[in-house]
Amino acid sequence: MTRTMRNGLIVAALHVALTASIGARLLIDRVTRPRVWVRTAPFDPDLPIRGRYVRLRIEAVPGAGFDAPLSYDRPVTLSVTKDRLVASPADRGPVTARISARDEVRIALIAEPVAYFIPEHVPDPSVRQPGEELWVEVTVPSQGPPRPIRLGVRKDGALMPLPID
Protein backbone atom coordinates (compact mmCIF):
# COMPACT_ATOMS: atom_id res chain seq x y z
CA MET A 1 0.00 0.00 0.00
CA THR A 2 1.42 3.35 -0.98
CA ARG A 3 1.59 6.32 1.36
CA THR A 4 -0.89 8.26 -0.79
CA MET A 5 -3.40 5.41 -0.71
CA ARG A 6 -3.05 5.06 3.07
CA ASN A 7 -3.60 8.81 3.57
CA GLY A 8 -6.65 8.65 1.31
CA LEU A 9 -8.11 5.79 3.34
CA ILE A 10 -7.50 7.71 6.57
CA VAL A 11 -9.35 10.76 5.18
CA ALA A 12 -12.20 8.53 3.97
CA ALA A 13 -12.44 6.88 7.40
CA LEU A 14 -12.60 10.30 9.06
CA HIS A 15 -15.43 11.34 6.74
CA VAL A 16 -17.37 8.17 7.52
CA ALA A 17 -16.83 8.68 11.27
CA LEU A 18 -18.02 12.30 11.13
CA THR A 19 -21.11 11.40 9.10
CA ALA A 20 -21.92 8.47 11.39
CA SER A 21 -21.57 10.64 14.50
CA ILE A 22 -24.04 13.19 13.10
CA GLY A 23 -26.49 10.41 12.23
CA ALA A 24 -26.11 8.88 15.69
CA ARG A 25 -26.75 12.27 17.31
CA LEU A 26 -29.95 12.74 15.31
CA LEU A 27 -31.17 9.24 16.20
CA ILE A 28 -30.42 9.78 19.89
CA ASP A 29 -32.34 13.07 19.81
CA ARG A 30 -35.30 11.37 18.11
CA VAL A 31 -35.45 8.78 20.91
CA THR A 32 -34.75 11.05 23.90
CA ARG A 33 -36.22 14.45 22.98
CA PRO A 34 -39.94 15.30 22.95
CA ARG A 35 -42.01 14.87 19.78
CA VAL A 36 -45.13 16.80 18.88
CA TRP A 37 -47.49 17.36 15.94
CA VAL A 38 -47.62 21.02 14.84
CA ARG A 39 -49.61 22.94 12.27
CA THR A 40 -47.60 24.23 9.32
CA ALA A 41 -47.74 26.73 6.50
CA PRO A 42 -46.07 25.07 3.47
CA PHE A 43 -44.32 27.00 0.70
CA ASP A 44 -41.66 26.51 -2.02
CA PRO A 45 -42.15 22.78 -2.76
CA ASP A 46 -39.45 22.29 -5.41
CA LEU A 47 -35.89 23.51 -5.96
CA PRO A 48 -33.97 21.76 -8.77
CA ILE A 49 -30.64 21.97 -6.97
CA ARG A 50 -31.85 20.26 -3.76
CA GLY A 51 -34.51 17.93 -5.12
CA ARG A 52 -38.17 17.70 -4.14
CA TYR A 53 -39.08 18.95 -0.73
CA VAL A 54 -41.67 20.98 1.12
CA ARG A 55 -40.51 23.96 3.15
CA LEU A 56 -42.62 24.31 6.26
CA ARG A 57 -43.17 27.25 8.57
CA ILE A 58 -43.98 25.83 11.97
CA GLU A 59 -46.60 27.32 14.26
CA ALA A 60 -46.26 27.28 18.05
CA VAL A 61 -48.27 28.53 20.99
CA PRO A 62 -46.90 31.80 22.42
CA GLY A 63 -45.57 31.20 25.92
CA ALA A 64 -45.59 33.55 28.90
CA GLY A 65 -43.80 36.81 28.16
CA PHE A 66 -45.41 37.55 24.81
CA ASP A 67 -47.82 40.18 26.08
CA ALA A 68 -48.14 42.43 23.04
CA PRO A 69 -48.17 41.53 19.35
CA LEU A 70 -44.69 41.73 17.86
CA SER A 71 -43.78 42.81 14.36
CA TYR A 72 -40.19 41.62 14.56
CA ASP A 73 -38.46 38.30 15.01
CA ARG A 74 -37.50 37.57 18.61
CA PRO A 75 -35.28 34.78 20.01
CA VAL A 76 -37.29 31.98 21.60
CA THR A 77 -36.80 28.67 23.33
CA LEU A 78 -39.03 25.79 22.28
CA SER A 79 -40.60 23.25 24.58
CA VAL A 80 -43.48 20.78 24.58
CA THR A 81 -46.30 21.28 27.07
CA LYS A 82 -49.50 19.21 26.96
CA ASP A 83 -48.75 17.96 23.43
CA ARG A 84 -48.29 21.50 22.12
CA LEU A 85 -45.16 23.26 20.89
CA VAL A 86 -44.59 26.36 23.03
CA ALA A 87 -42.32 29.28 22.07
CA SER A 88 -41.14 31.30 25.08
CA PRO A 89 -39.12 34.52 24.83
CA ALA A 90 -35.36 34.17 25.31
CA ASP A 91 -32.44 36.56 25.57
CA ARG A 92 -30.63 34.88 22.69
CA GLY A 93 -30.66 31.69 20.70
CA PRO A 94 -30.68 30.17 17.24
CA VAL A 95 -34.49 30.05 16.92
CA THR A 96 -36.59 33.15 16.37
CA ALA A 97 -40.34 33.62 16.16
CA ARG A 98 -42.85 36.32 15.34
CA ILE A 99 -46.26 36.65 16.97
CA SER A 100 -49.06 36.60 14.44
CA ALA A 101 -52.78 35.89 14.40
CA ARG A 102 -54.67 33.13 12.62
CA ASP A 103 -58.45 33.21 12.88
CA GLU A 104 -58.12 35.71 15.76
CA VAL A 105 -55.91 33.27 17.71
CA ARG A 106 -52.35 34.36 18.52
CA ILE A 107 -49.63 32.06 17.23
CA ALA A 108 -45.84 32.15 17.27
CA LEU A 109 -44.61 31.58 13.73
CA ILE A 110 -41.08 30.12 13.79
CA ALA A 111 -38.98 32.24 11.42
CA GLU A 112 -36.65 29.46 10.25
CA PRO A 113 -38.52 27.11 7.91
CA VAL A 114 -37.73 23.41 7.99
CA ALA A 115 -37.44 21.21 4.89
CA TYR A 116 -39.17 17.86 4.51
CA PHE A 117 -37.80 15.93 1.52
CA ILE A 118 -40.25 13.90 -0.54
CA PRO A 119 -39.63 11.13 -3.13
CA GLU A 120 -40.10 11.82 -6.85
CA HIS A 121 -43.13 9.53 -7.20
CA VAL A 122 -45.13 11.14 -4.36
CA PRO A 123 -47.57 13.94 -5.21
CA ASP A 124 -46.85 17.30 -3.57
CA PRO A 125 -48.27 16.94 -0.03
CA SER A 126 -48.56 20.71 0.41
CA VAL A 127 -51.48 20.83 -2.06
CA ARG A 128 -54.51 20.16 0.14
CA GLN A 129 -58.25 20.05 -0.40
CA PRO A 130 -60.46 22.70 1.24
CA GLY A 131 -60.92 21.88 4.94
CA GLU A 132 -57.60 20.02 5.19
CA GLU A 133 -54.54 21.31 7.04
CA LEU A 134 -50.95 20.10 6.66
CA TRP A 135 -49.29 19.14 9.95
CA VAL A 136 -45.82 17.81 10.70
CA GLU A 137 -44.52 15.68 13.55
CA VAL A 138 -41.25 17.15 14.82
CA THR A 139 -38.52 16.35 17.29
CA VAL A 140 -37.77 19.32 19.54
CA PRO A 141 -33.99 19.36 20.14
CA SER A 142 -32.43 21.10 23.13
CA GLN A 143 -31.02 23.73 20.75
CA GLY A 144 -31.97 24.76 17.24
CA PRO A 145 -35.12 24.48 15.15
CA PRO A 146 -37.47 21.49 15.26
CA ARG A 147 -36.60 18.52 13.03
CA PRO A 148 -39.40 17.08 10.88
CA ILE A 149 -40.21 13.37 11.17
CA ARG A 150 -43.37 12.85 9.12
CA LEU A 151 -46.27 14.74 7.58
CA GLY A 152 -49.95 14.41 8.36
CA VAL A 153 -53.28 15.90 7.34
CA ARG A 154 -55.87 17.18 9.77
CA LYS A 155 -59.45 17.07 8.57
CA ASP A 156 -62.60 17.32 10.67
CA GLY A 157 -60.48 17.27 13.85
CA ALA A 158 -58.74 13.98 13.01
CA LEU A 159 -55.02 13.84 12.26
CA MET A 160 -53.90 11.15 9.79
CA PRO A 161 -50.21 10.61 8.96
CA LEU A 162 -49.48 10.65 5.21
CA PRO A 163 -48.07 7.42 3.73
CA ILE A 164 -44.92 8.91 2.17
CA ASP A 165 -42.38 6.22 1.34
Secondary structure, DSSP 8 states (H G I E B T S, - for coil): --HHHHHHHHHHHHHHHHHHHHHHHHHHHHHHS-EEEEEEEEE--EETTTEEEEEEEEEEEE-TT--S--SS-EEEEEEEETTEEEEEE-SS-S-EEEEEEETTEEEEEESS-EEEE--TTS--TT---TTEEEEEEEE--SSSS-EEEEEEEEETTEEEE----
